[in-house]
Amino acid sequence: LHFSYNIKSETTTQRRTATTMAPSITREIVFFFLAGVGSTVAWTAVLSNLVYYTSIFGTISFPVLNVAVYFPLLPTSLAQAFWDTHYDAMFGSLGAFSFRGSIAFFFMCITTLLIPLARHSLPLLTTMTFIIGTASAILYGTLNQLASL
């Protein structure tokens, strides 16, 4: 009798724990989904207009804009590998994540809003795309570290 009571008690406790954890897990999933979309939507928007840019700037726009988006990933990843531990120790992981994420999202949003101004200048568009690529790389590294916590 005592044995069956413990099993029932543990089952009830497990149910309560699962019920209270479910909203937190759902919130985290939604957060990571939205953060993932937010970190890629800007450069996806630029690269999805390559047909338009090719008609205006010629075929050179395709490799130039792709390099501008994807090149910043390697140096940014290396920089984060070298310096993240130092800044996490100085400011705490949450503070460092919040700062990097806020700054990267800010620059990505502002740059994306300004892209229509560069519709007739490939160097300006490339610079803006490079900024978006850099911000996206920062967010990618930050979200990877955040997910590992």
LOTITI-965449 format. One record per residue: residue number from 1; y, x, z of N, C-alpha, C in turn. Coordinates in steps of 0.001 Angstrom, whole numbers. Layout:
[node NUM, [Y, X, Z], [Y, X, Z], [Y, X, Z]]
...
This chain:
[node 1, [-1194, 824, 0], [0, 0, 0], [1263, 872, 0]]
[node 2, [1257, 1885, 804], [2410, 2770, 857], [2617, 3481, -478]]
[node 3, [1523, 3864, -1126], [1594, 4557, -2412], [2233, 3676, -3486]]
[node 4, [1842, 2422, -3581], [2417, 1535, -4589], [3889, 1253, -4292]]
[node 5, [4270, 1245, -3028], [5668, 1046, -2665], [6525, 2201, -3180]]
[node 6, [6040, 3427, -3049], [6791, 4588, -3536], [6938, 4560, -5054]]
[node 7, [5898, 4164, -5734], [5977, 4100, -7190], [7007, 3062, -7609]]
[node 8, [6995, 1905, -6959], [7962, 873, -7295], [9374, 1338, -6963]]
[node 9, [9558, 2005, -5843], [10867, 2489, -5447], [11381, 3535, -6436]]
[node 10, [10533, 4440, -6853], [10951, 5458, -7809], [11281, 4830, -9161]]
[node 11, [10524, 3833, -9547], [10777, 3175, -10815], [12131, 2471, -10782]]
[node 12, [12447, 1820, -9678], [13735, 1149, -9541], [14868, 2176, -9564]]
[node 13, [14697, 3284, -8869], [15717, 4330, -8862], [15893, 4920, -10243]]
[node 14, [14797, 5135, -10939], [14887, 5671, -12286], [15630, 4699, -13201]]
[node 15, [15380, 3412, -13025], [16071, 2426, -13850], [17566, 2441, -13569]]
[node 16, [17925, 2517, -12282], [19348, 2571, -11932], [20004, 3812, -12526]]
[node 17, [19319, 4948, -12426], [19864, 6191, -12967], [20021, 6089, -14469]]
[node 18, [19016, 5567, -15148], [19095, 5423, -16607], [20213, 4468, -16996]]
[node 19, [20399, 3412, -16233], [21449, 2441, -16532], [22826, 3048, -16325]]
[node 20, [23008, 3816, -15244], [24323, 4401, -14999], [24610, 5561, -15933]]
[node 21, [23578, 6241, -16438], [23786, 7355, -17350], [24039, 6887, -18782]]
[node 22, [23562, 5728, -19147], [23666, 5258, -20532], [25105, 5199, -21039]]
[node 23, [26072, 4637, -20290], [27445, 4618, -20805], [28007, 6025, -21002]]
[node 24, [27657, 6955, -20110], [28146, 8317, -20232], [27586, 8984, -21488]]
[node 25, [26302, 8808, -21744], [25683, 9393, -22926], [26278, 8774, -24187]]
[node 26, [26466, 7482, -24184], [27060, 6799, -25334], [28477, 7305, -25576]]
[node 27, [29245, 7488, -24526], [30607, 8006, -24640], [30600, 9406, -25255]]
[node 28, [29657, 10246, -24808], [29572, 11607, -25345], [29195, 11600, -26818]]
[node 29, [28269, 10737, -27199], [27869, 10644, -28595], [29040, 10202, -29456]]
[node 30, [29770, 9206, -28993], [30943, 8728, -29732], [31994, 9828, -29819]]
[node 31, [32215, 10540, -28719], [33191, 11643, -28719], [32819, 12696, -29748]]
[node 32, [31573, 13147, -29737], [31174, 14194, -30677], [31198, 13705, -32120]]
[node 33, [30855, 12458, -32335], [30935, 11901, -33688], [32379, 11909, -34177]]
[node 34, [33303, 11396, -33365], [34713, 11344, -33761], [35317, 12741, -33902]]
[node 35, [34946, 13645, -33005], [35445, 15013, -33099], [34914, 15696, -34355]]
[node 36, [33652, 15445, -34693], [33079, 16012, -35918], [33753, 15477, -37162]]
[node 37, [34003, 14185, -37185], [34712, 13587, -38322], [36124, 14150, -38391]]
[node 38, [36785, 14224, -37260], [38157, 14725, -37236], [38274, 16177, -37662]]
[node 39, [37260, 16976, -37365], [37339, 18390, -37720], [37000, 18656, -39178]]
[node 40, [36461, 17680, -39892], [36098, 17905, -41293], [36835, 17009, -42281]]
[node 41, [37475, 15965, -41819], [38064, 14990, -42743], [39212, 15580, -43563]]
[node 42, [39970, 16493, -43009], [41123, 17038, -43733], [40677, 17886, -44923]]
[node 43, [39763, 18824, -44688], [39350, 19647, -45833], [38481, 18862, -46800]]
[node 44, [37790, 17839, -46327], [37052, 16973, -47251], [38026, 16239, -48162]]
[node 45, [39144, 15812, -47601], [40162, 15130, -48402], [40734, 16060, -49470]]
[node 46, [40982, 17315, -49111], [41513, 18268, -50087], [40482, 18538, -51178]]
[node 47, [39256, 18851, -50774], [38240, 19213, -51763], [37779, 18022, -52599]]
[node 48, [37962, 16818, -52107], [37576, 15654, -52908], [38577, 15389, -54032]]
[node 49, [39717, 16057, -53981], [40727, 15918, -55034], [40707, 17074, -56028]]
[node 50, [39604, 17795, -56083], [39549, 18956, -56974], [39694, 18591, -58447]]
[node 51, [39243, 17431, -58847], [39416, 17016, -60245], [40910, 16879, -60556]]
[node 52, [41637, 16273, -59634], [43085, 16125, -59810], [43761, 17495, -59853]]
[node 53, [43399, 18379, -58897], [44016, 19711, -58854], [43638, 20536, -60082]]
[node 54, [42424, 20365, -60574], [42015, 21080, -61784], [42828, 20621, -62991]]
[node 55, [43128, 19342, -63060], [43936, 18849, -64183], [45376, 19351, -64109]]
[node 56, [45876, 19612, -62911], [47256, 20084, -62762], [47351, 21613, -62809]]
[node 57, [46475, 22282, -62045], [46570, 23743, -61893], [45580, 24516, -62757]]
[node 58, [44640, 23846, -63365], [43636, 24538, -64161], [42374, 24803, -63346]]
[node 59, [41416, 25423, -63990], [40105, 25632, -63351], [40145, 26637, -62208]]
[node 60, [41183, 27441, -62128], [41286, 28414, -61035], [41422, 27726, -59678]]
[node 61, [41886, 26499, -59652], [42096, 25798, -58379], [40780, 25556, -57638]]
[node 62, [39690, 25378, -58367], [38411, 25105, -57716], [37966, 26259, -56816]]
[node 63, [37815, 27489, -57326], [37393, 28564, -56415], [38448, 28930, -55379]]
[node 64, [39713, 28868, -55755], [40776, 29237, -54818], [40788, 28308, -53605]]
[node 65, [40714, 27014, -53821], [40748, 26061, -52704], [39464, 26114, -51883]]
[node 66, [38334, 26346, -52520], [37089, 26484, -51767], [37122, 27720, -50867]]
[node 67, [37617, 28825, -51388], [37747, 30032, -50563], [38731, 29785, -49422]]
[node 68, [39829, 29098, -49707], [40835, 28811, -48667], [40249, 27968, -47536]]
[node 69, [39323, 27086, -47847], [38717, 26245, -46813], [37631, 26992, -46051]]
[node 70, [36762, 27682, -46773], [35568, 28236, -46138], [35721, 29662, -45619]]
[node 71, [36632, 30461, -46161], [36780, 31833, -45703], [37138, 31950, -44223]]
[node 72, [38041, 31134, -43675], [38422, 31305, -42268], [37273, 31140, -41269]]
[node 73, [36167, 30563, -41692], [35063, 30344, -40755], [34510, 31655, -40204]]
[node 74, [34314, 32672, -41032], [33731, 33927, -40564], [34639, 34676, -39589]]
[node 75, [35899, 34982, -39940], [36728, 35696, -38958], [36991, 34881, -37688]]
[node 76, [37112, 33580, -37830], [37336, 32743, -36646], [36110, 32757, -35744]]
[node 77, [34940, 32678, -36327], [33704, 32725, -35536], [33557, 34068, -34827]]
[node 78, [33882, 35152, -35516], [33819, 36476, -34888], [34838, 36602, -33762]]
[node 79, [36046, 36106, -33991], [37073, 36158, -32940], [36646, 35346, -31726]]
[node 80, [36085, 34170, -31962], [35629, 33355, -30841], [34476, 34025, -30108]]
[node 81, [33601, 34688, -30827], [32485, 35380, -30178], [32979, 36512, -29273]]
[node 82, [34036, 37200, -29701], [34557, 38311, -28911], [35429, 37866, -27742]]
[node 83, [36278, 36860, -27937], [37313, 36552, -26956], [37106, 35274, -26146]]
[node 84, [36211, 34414, -26536], [36052, 33139, -25816], [35665, 33332, -24365]]
[node 85, [34774, 34246, -24078], [34344, 34471, -22698], [35521, 34903, -21835]]
[node 86, [36367, 35755, -22389], [37542, 36232, -21663], [38494, 35075, -21333]]
[node 87, [38800, 34251, -22332], [39728, 33142, -22106], [39108, 32033, -21255]]
[node 88, [37806, 31838, -21388], [37135, 30867, -20519], [37211, 31313, -19066]]
[node 89, [37083, 32611, -18820], [37180, 33127, -17450], [38605, 33002, -16917]]
[node 90, [39590, 33212, -17791], [40989, 33140, -17352], [41454, 31712, -17089]]
[node 91, [41116, 30795, -17981], [41666, 29444, -17919], [40632, 28369, -17599]]
[node 92, [39375, 28742, -17502], [38307, 27764, -17312], [37882, 27214, -18655]]
[node 93, [36633, 26855, -18767], [36118, 26373, -20057], [36840, 25120, -20519]]
[node 94, [37038, 24166, -19620], [37689, 22919, -20005], [39119, 23155, -20478]]
[node 95, [39846, 24013, -19775], [41215, 24323, -20179], [41271, 25015, -21529]]
[node 96, [40365, 25967, -21746], [40335, 26686, -23026], [39932, 25745, -24161]]
[node 97, [38928, 24894, -23921], [38498, 23944, -24950], [39623, 22970, -25291]]
[node 98, [40269, 22463, -24263], [41347, 21493, -24483], [42498, 22110, -25263]]
[node 99, [42872, 23331, -24893], [43981, 23997, -25583], [43634, 24251, -27046]]
[node 100, [42477, 24881, -27281], [42089, 25191, -28665], [41950, 23920, -29493]]
[node 101, [41308, 22913, -28929], [41117, 21664, -29665], [42420, 20964, -29978]]
[node 102, [43314, 20912, -29006], [44605, 20236, -29210], [45445, 20949, -30263]]
[node 103, [45527, 22264, -30165], [46318, 23032, -31133], [45720, 22901, -32534]]
[node 104, [44398, 23017, -32644], [43751, 22941, -33962], [43920, 21553, -34577]]
[node 105, [43714, 20501, -33785], [43899, 19144, -34317], [45363, 18906, -34706]]
[node 106, [46288, 19419, -33918], [47707, 19266, -34227], [48039, 19892, -35581]]
[node 107, [47664, 21167, -35775], [47955, 21835, -37035], [47238, 21180, -38208]]
[node 108, [46026, 20708, -37976], [45292, 20046, -39047], [45986, 18745, -39458]]
[node 109, [46403, 17966, -38486], [47076, 16690, -38792], [48409, 16907, -39497]]
[node 110, [49219, 17811, -38977], [50531, 18068, -39588], [50371, 18595, -41011]]
[node 111, [49465, 19536, -41187], [49253, 20113, -42514], [48730, 19072, -43497]]
[node 112, [47821, 18228, -43040], [47289, 17181, -43914], [48380, 16209, -44336]]
[node 113, [49269, 15880, -43423], [50381, 14991, -43766], [51347, 15625, -44765]]
[node 114, [51440, 16950, -44755], [52378, 17648, -45638], [51781, 18005, -47000]]
[node 115, [50503, 17822, -47190], [49852, 18202, -48452], [50480, 17529, -49679]]
[node 116, [50916, 16279, -49633], [51551, 15709, -50838], [52775, 16503, -51312]]
[node 117, [53414, 17245, -50428], [54556, 18073, -50835], [54130, 19249, -51703]]
[node 118, [52849, 19603, -51657], [52347, 20767, -52394], [51634, 20378, -53677]]
[node 119, [51821, 19178, -54141], [51046, 18711, -55291], [51388, 19435, -56590]]
[node 120, [52504, 20181, -56617], [52869, 20906, -57839], [52922, 22420, -57627]]
[node 121, [52403, 22898, -56506], [52437, 24332, -56216], [51079, 24782, -55676]]
[node 122, [50327, 25492, -56495], [49015, 25970, -56056], [49109, 26950, -54888]]
[node 123, [50065, 27901, -54866], [50157, 28788, -53696], [50437, 28025, -52393]]
[node 124, [51309, 27030, -52445], [51597, 26243, -51243], [50385, 25411, -50833]]
[node 125, [49727, 24808, -51799], [48517, 24029, -51518], [47413, 24920, -50941]]
[node 126, [47280, 26115, -51481], [46278, 27058, -50985], [46587, 27471, -49548]]
[node 127, [47847, 27724, -49256], [48250, 28082, -47888], [47943, 26938, -46921]]
[node 128, [48283, 25723, -47319], [48002, 24564, -46462], [46500, 24373, -46284]]
[node 129, [45741, 24585, -47351], [44295, 24449, -47266], [43710, 25526, -46364]]
[node 130, [44270, 26728, -46408], [43838, 27802, -45514], [44099, 27449, -44054]]
[node 131, [45248, 26857, -43774], [45555, 26410, -42405], [44551, 25356, -41959]]
[node 132, [44242, 24421, -42833], [43245, 23388, -42517], [41879, 24018, -42287]]
[node 133, [41506, 24979, -43128], [40227, 25658, -42959], [40147, 26423, -41645]]
[node 134, [41244, 27065, -41268], [41288, 27800, -40007], [41187, 26847, -38821]]
[node 135, [41938, 25766, -38855], [41877, 24779, -37769], [40486, 24166, -37672]]
[node 136, [39876, 23888, -38800], [38533, 23327, -38805], [37518, 24318, -38236]]
[node 137, [37676, 25596, -38564], [36779, 26621, -38025], [36930, 26745, -36512]]
[node 138, [38156, 26664, -36025], [38392, 26701, -34576], [37721, 25504, -33909]]
[node 139, [37887, 24339, -34489], [37263, 23137, -33931], [35745, 23215, -33984]]
[node 140, [35207, 23731, -35071], [33763, 23867, -35209], [33198, 24748, -34097]]
[node 141, [33819, 25904, -33873], [33364, 26801, -32807], [33524, 26206, -31438]]
[node 142, [34628, 25525, -31216], [34886, 24905, -29916], [33882, 23784, -29647]]
[node 143, [33619, 22955, -30652], [32670, 21863, -30465], [31245, 22372, -30278]]
[node 144, [30886, 23467, -30948], [29567, 24061, -30719], [29410, 24530, -29287]]
[node 145, [30441, 25184, -28755], [30390, 25643, -27372], [30380, 24467, -26406]]
[node 146, [31152, 23464, -26695], [31221, 22281, -25835], [29883, 21564, -25807]]
[node 147, [29220, 21488, -26940], [27920, 20810, -27009], [26852, 21576, -26237]]
[node 148, [27023, 22890, -26089], [26014, 23675, -25385], [26129, 23559, -23870]]
[node 149, [27207, 22971, -23394], [27372, 22828, -21938], [26418, 21842, -21375]]
